[in-house]
Amino acid sequence: MDGILLTHGTLRKGPTTTVDGRKAVEVSDQTGGGTSYYVATTGPPYPLEIKRHAPDSVQIVLDRFDQSVSLTPPANAVSASQLH
């Protein structure tokens, strides 16, 4: 995520829109094929969606902010420390 959110060129504010029923503003990266970041305009300004247009089209939808996440490792999981 750091690579997507922290590496960008010149940003430009775009039009308002709706992402998954929430009001958002588009912030677009003007570099290369560009990436569009859709940020909530009501409540906390969380990123709601990220779309990269080129060279390969990618769409990431973000939700459930401030909710706990519980992860269960799969059966027979190998710890990264065992790989050294």
C-alpha positions in Angstrom: 0.0 0.0 0.0 2.9 2.4 0.7 4.0 2.0 -2.9 0.6 3.0 -4.1 -0.2 5.7 -1.7 3.2 7.3 -1.2 4.6 7.3 -4.7 2.9 9.7 -7.0 3.5 12.7 -9.2 1.5 15.9 -9.4 -2.0 15.5 -7.9 -5.1 17.3 -9.2 -8.5 17.6 -7.5 -11.2 16.2 -9.7 -15.0 15.9 -9.6 -17.1 14.6 -6.8 -18.7 11.2 -7.2 -20.1 8.3 -5.2 -18.1 5.2 -4.2 -20.0 2.4 -2.7 -22.8 4.8 -1.6 -20.4 7.3 0.0 -19.7 10.8 -1.4 -16.1 11.1 -2.5 -13.8 13.4 -4.4 -11.4 12.2 -7.1 -7.7 13.1 -6.7 -5.8 12.1 -9.8 -2.1 11.5 -10.4 -1.0 13.3 -13.6 2.1 11.2 -14.1 2.2 8.5 -16.8 -1.0 6.5 -17.1 -2.1 7.9 -13.8 -3.8 6.7 -10.8 -7.1 8.1 -9.3 -7.6 8.1 -5.6 -11.2 8.5 -4.3 -11.4 10.1 -0.9 -14.5 10.4 1.4 -15.9 13.9 1.6 -18.0 13.3 4.7 -16.7 11.9 8.0 -13.0 11.0 8.2 -11.3 11.6 4.8 -10.5 7.9 4.3 -9.4 6.6 0.9 -12.3 4.6 -0.5 -11.0 3.4 -3.8 -7.8 3.5 -5.8 -7.8 3.0 -9.6 -4.6 2.7 -11.7 -5.3 3.2 -15.4 -2.0 2.2 -17.1 0.1 0.3 -17.9 -2.1 -2.3 -16.2 -5.6 -1.6 -14.9 -5.9 -2.1 -11.2 -8.8 -1.3 -8.8 -8.6 -1.5 -5.0 -11.7 -0.9 -2.9 -11.1 0.0 0.8 -13.7 -0.3 3.5 -14.3 -1.3 7.1 -12.0 1.4 8.6 -11.5 1.2 12.4 -12.8 -2.4 12.5 -10.8 -5.1 14.1 -9.4 -7.8 11.8 -8.8 -11.3 12.9 -6.5 -13.5 10.8 -6.2 -17.3 11.2 -3.2 -18.9 9.5 -4.0 -21.8 7.2 -3.2 -25.4 8.2 0.4 -26.3 7.8 1.5 -22.7 7.5 5.3 -22.1 7.5 6.6 -19.2 9.5 8.8 -16.8 7.6 11.5 -17.3 10.3 11.7 -21.0 9.2 12.8 -19.9 5.7 16.2 -18.5 6.8 
